[in-house]
Amino acid sequence: KRFTLSDIGIMGRSQITEMMCVSGVWPHIIQRPYGVVANPDDEPRDIFISAFDSHPLAPDTDFILKGQEQYIQAGIDVLKKFTSGQVYVTLNEDAQESRLFSQAKNINLNKISGPHPSGNVGVQIHHIKPINKGDIVWTISPYGLVQVGRLFLEGKYDPSKVIALAGSEVKDPHYYKVRSGMQLQKLLDGKIKSKNVRVISGNVLTGEKVDPNGYLGFYDNLISVIPEGDRHEFLGWMRPTFEWLSFHRAIGLLSFLNSSNKEYVLTTNTRGDKRAFVQTGIFEKVMPMDIFPTHLFKSIMAEDYDEMEALGIYEVIEEDVALCEFVDVSKHNLQQLVRKGLDLLQTS
């Protein structure tokens, strides 16, 4: 379908909204709080774009969007029509200067450093301009921004994207140019080391498990393949070993004695069963936000709406607690729990 081109500068908000909704690019805009597709009738306080991805094995944003600077600027110009606030763009301070945004106009440029989850847009919002009750903030990925810009410059929706195929079970990690929603079987054929693997659309922390003949997720630019952890081991987590990654000095785990830069081949094995919350203080070490994670999780389990709000649930979505889930000795599905709390508040 071809759309009539007009000068972005003279287009009204209603005209832009209709074009984005009919074309299929609108779902790239995500609303905070709640982490849902934005309502076109709302006026966001600000719009945030995280221009780097700190997740494990994440592709390089500058590489996968190389040469698309004109679409980036057009997307920014379109989004400015929706807010009287700022369009914030955050770059990785430790990387080379981003070519995609070096010449961009009408943005509030910020740089942030540190390990994951520094690339999470929720962490960036928290440190730049936090969300309070009643605020509405929109977020969009750089790829989504390109899709918006291309629509208004070329009058068409282009579902092509560059993704990465990576993980310890991939023979030769590569970038591939594909179409959004593609079936993965042809991409994976002949490229996987073994049969007993977990194929993930997205990254290993927040991605979705898919069958090898499944499909690429709408928001994903990475396919991760790691060993399936479905085998039992003698003595389980009590077995003395240097082979496992551990954040805790648990009985039997000697891996904390290893060098911090040692690489591990991680499987999907959680090495334990769900149990009552163990007070370790480890959540605060992997969640760089002024939030008490354990208290927030318990308030959601108790369905205490006032406590959830007071403890900062409006500032988080699933990806912001993914590392908490990874290091949790109690083996709770914390991302699923946060989604439950957000759904409760949204429908209340």
Secondary structure, 3 states (H helix, E strand, C coil): CCCCCCCHHHCCHHHHHHHHHHHCCHHHCEEECCCEECCCCCCCCEEEEECCCCCCCCCCHHHHCCCCHHHHHHHHHHHHHHCCCCEEEEEECCCCCCCCCCCCCCCEEEEECCCCCCCCHHHHHHHHCCCCCCCCEEECCHHHHHHHHHHHHHCCCCCEEEEEEECCCECCCEEEEEECCCECHHHHCCCECCCCEEEEEECCCCCEEECCCCECCCCCCEEEEEECCCCCCCCHHHCCECCCCCCCCCCCECHHHCCCCCCCCCCCCCCCCCCCCCCCCCHHHHCCCCCCHHHHHHHHHCCCHHHHHHCCHHHCCHHHHHHHHHHCCCCCCHHHHHHHHHHHHHHC
